[in-house]
Amino acid sequence: MTALPQHPSEGTERERPSLVIARVARALAAAGVEAPRAEAEQLAAYVLQVPRGRLALADGFTPAQRDRLDALVGRRVTREPLQHLLGSAGFRHLELAVGPGVFVPRPETELLAGWGIERAREYAEPLVVDLCSGSGAIALAVAQEVPGARVVAVERSPAALAWLRRNAAGRAAAGDRPIEVVSADVTDPDLLADLAGRVDVLLCNPPYVPRSVPVPPEVAGHDPDEAVFGGADGLDVIRPVVGRAAVLLRPGGAIGIEHDDTHAAAVPALLRADGRYDHVAEHRDLAGRPRWASASRRADGTHDDPAPAWQTDSS
């Protein structure tokens, strides 16, 4: 890569953070990064090992620190995800380890997690299931914020499972109640058979982007394909999850499923058409886009799984 121009402060080899951040922000903006100033500050704070809010009080960059930042910027301008460079992603009150092979959790998913946490708090010892768990963001947020919950996280990708187990071990070591990690395909018609009719809250952030929809370079080049795309219409995983969740949930249990912003009508329709849910609702993210749907398991329903009309190889 072409090194960023260096302009050390007069009389010293150190360069003021404000000058470095300004140059990095310009380089990121030129590469099409959406929030160049914020990301420049995060990268600078990471290299200087100070909180972002204390950058103005930090010592200047040494030549070695400038070189390290320069290398990170060179990777970011190729649209490698910022979280991969930092090695972690924030999610609610957590910092989760992420990298190649696992989907980077998004801020909008915090709303689904928060809704699930509120539903789980209605019970003394809730059983919560997180399908398509990935890094474990939703499951670990529930475990941290609802200490009495038993949380089961399901993921099929071996690469994602490694990150999930790493994050789960880290949170357990920090004092959170350990979660249970299950290696399984969420479209398996016998998924979690031992929990049928017992789950209080089921949450799912599945692959849901329709195959023809273009995605940002950070997603296209780095997020796992199987964690992003949900078939031609984006519903290949959501359809079987709707059916299986009705078996797993106890009467009155709650389901929340994140979806593409084109699915505002489709996912609620799937929940209603199943016949075992009521109180179906659609929810929007902070930008006002349709983002997730919720429902309750009908109190008068059975736990028999009707023969599914779908066939899929996705999870």
N, C-alpha and C positions, 0 to 999 in steps of 0.2 A: 504494500500500500504506500501511498505518498504520505510522508510524515507531516503532522500538523506543524505550522511555523512556530518556532520557539522565540519568546521574548522575555527573558528573565528580567526581574526587577533590577534596577540599577544598583550595583555594588554587591550583589548576592547571586548565588546560583539558583536560589528558589524563585518560583514564579507565583504571583498572587493567584489564589483560587478564582477570583472574579474574572481575570483575564483568560485563564484556561477554560473556564466554563463557557464564556462567551464564544471562544473559538470552536469548542466542541459543539455547542448548540448550532452554530452556523453550518458545520460539517454535517450534522444529523439532519438539519432542515433541508439541505441540498440533496440529501439521499431520500427524502420523502417521509422521514419519521414524523409521526403525527404530533408528538409532544416533545420537541427537541430540547427546550430549556429544562423541563423537568427531568428528562432522561440524562442530560448533561450533568445536572446536579447529583443525580443518583450514582452515576459512574464516578464522578469526582469524589463523592463521599465514600464510595466503596474502596477506591484506591487509597485515599487518605485515612481510611478506617476511623471516620468520625460520623456522628449523626448528621443527616442532611441539614437539619436546622442549625447546626453549628459550623457550617462551612465558612461563614464570614469571619469566624474566630480562629480558624485553623491556620497552622503554619503553611507556608507556600509549598509548592510542589518541588521536590528535588528532581534532578535530571532522571534518576531511575524511576521515580514515580510518574514523570511525564512520559517516559518510554512505555511504561505499563499501561497508562491511560491511552496513549496513542494506539497501542495494539488492540485494546478493547474497542476503541472507536472504529478502527479498521474493520473489525468483525461486525460491529453494529450497522455500519453503512451498507454492508451486504445483506442486511435485514435479518441477521441472526437475532433471535429474540433476546431482549434485554434480560429476561429472567435466566436464560441460559448463561449469560455472561456473569451475572451476579450469583448464580447457583441456587437461587431461591425465589419464591413468589409469595407475596403477602396475601392472606385470605382471612378476612374478619380479624381475629386476634392472633392468628398463627403466622409463622414463617415456615413454608414448606420447601423441602429440597426438590428441585426439578432439573430436568436436563433432557438430552436426547432420549426418545422412546416413551415419553409421557406427555400428555396434554397439559399445557400450562393453564391453571385455573384462572377464570376471568372474574372481574368485579361483579358483573351482573348475576353470576351464580350465587353471590353472597346473599341476594334477596331470597332465592329459593331456600338456601340453608337457614336463613333467619326465620322464614315461615315454618320450616320443619322443626326448628328449635322451639318455637312458641307452641307448636302442637305437642311436641314431646313433653314440654313442661306441664302439660295438663295431667300427667300421670306421675305417680311416685317412682316407679321403676319401669319406664317405657322400653319396649323393644323397637329399635329403629334399624331399618335396612337401607343401605346406600348401594344402588346398582350402577354399574359402569363407574366405579369409584376412582379410577385413574390414580392421581397422586394421593388420594385420600382426603381431599379438601373438605368435602361435605361431612363425611363420617367423623373426621377428627375434630371439626368444629362442633358437631353435636356432642361428642364425647367430652370436650372441654367445657362446654357451656351448660350441659345437662349431666352433672356428675353421676346421677343415679341411673343413667341410661345404659342398656346393653346395646351395643352398636355392631352391626355386621356389615362389612364392606365386601362387595363382590366385584371382581375384575378378572378378565380372561387373558390379557396380553402379558406374556412373561416379562417383557421390558417394563411395562407399567407396574406390574406386581412388585418388581424389585424396588421401585421408588415408593410404592405404597407401604411396603414392609419397613423400609428405611424410615419413613415419616412416622409410621405407627410406633416403631421402637423408640424413636426420639421423643414423641409425646408421652409415651408410657414412662420413660426415664425422667421426664420433667414432672411427673406426678399425676397426669391425666389417667382416667380409667382406661385400661387397654381395650382396644377394639379387636374384633374377630375378623380375620382376613380369609376370604374364601376364593379359591381359584375356580372360576366357573364361567360359562357362557350364559348371559342373562336371557337368551332366547331358548334355553333348554326348557322343555315343557315340565320337567321334574325339578326345576331349580328350587333349592332350599325346602325340599319336601317336608322335612321335620318341623318347619316353622309354619306350616299351613294353618291359617285361621288364628294366628297368634300375634302378628305384627301390628303395632300401634301406628307407626309412621313409616312410609316407604317413599324414598326420594331417589330421583334418577336424573342425571345429566348425560344423556346418551349421545352417540353420534347422530346428528340430525340435519346436517347441511345437505340439500339436494345436490346430486352429483354434478349438475350443470352449472351450479352457482360458483362464480369466481371468488376466491378468498385471498386475503393479504399475503404478501411474500413470507411473513413470519409463520403463517399457518401452512401455506402450500409447501414450504421447504423444510419445515421443522416439526410441526405437530404431526403425530402419527395419523396416517390416512384413515385407519380404521376407527380412530377416535373422533374424526371430524365428519365424514360423509355417511349418510344413512340411506344409501340407495338412490334410485332415480328421483323419488319424491321426498326423500329425507325421513321417511316413516318406517323403514324396514325394521328398526329395533323398537321403536315406540309401540308398534302394533302388538307384538308378543308381550312386551312389558305390561301393557294395559291389561291383557288377559291374565297373565301370571300374577300380577299384583292383586287382582280380585280374589285369587285363591289364598294368597299369603296374608292379606289383611284380615283382622278380626272385624266383626260388625261394628261400624262406626269409625274404623281406622281411616287414616288420611293418606292420600297419595299426592305427590307433587312431581311433575315432569317438566324439565326445561325443553324448549323447542325452538325452531327457527322462527324468525319474525314473519315468515309467510304462512305459518301454521296456526294463526290465531283462531281460525274456524275448524281446521282439520283435527287438532288434538282434542279439544272439547267434544267434537262430534264423535270421535272414537270412544271417549269415556261414556258418553250418553248411549251410544249404540250397543255397548257391551251389556247394558241392562242391570249391572250389579253395583252401579254407583249412583249417588245423588249429590246435591250441592256442588255441581260442576261449576267451576269459575275460571276465568281467564285473567292473567296478571301481566302487567307491563313493567319494563325495567325503568331505570332512572332517566333514560332518554325518551320514554314514552312509547317504546316499541313492544309489541306483544312478545313475551319471553317465556312464560311458563303457565301451566294449567294445573288446577288442583281439583280434588273431588273427595268424597267420603264413601266408604264401603257401605252399601245399604244394610240397615240393621235387620231386614227381613230376608236377606239373601242366604244362599247356601255356600259351601266351600268347594262344591264340585266344579271342576274345570271343564267348560264346554269344549267340544272338539274344535281346535283352531282351524280357521280357513286360510291361514298364512303359511308360507314356506320361506325360510331365509337362512342364509349362512352367516349373517352378521351377528355381532354381539354388542 
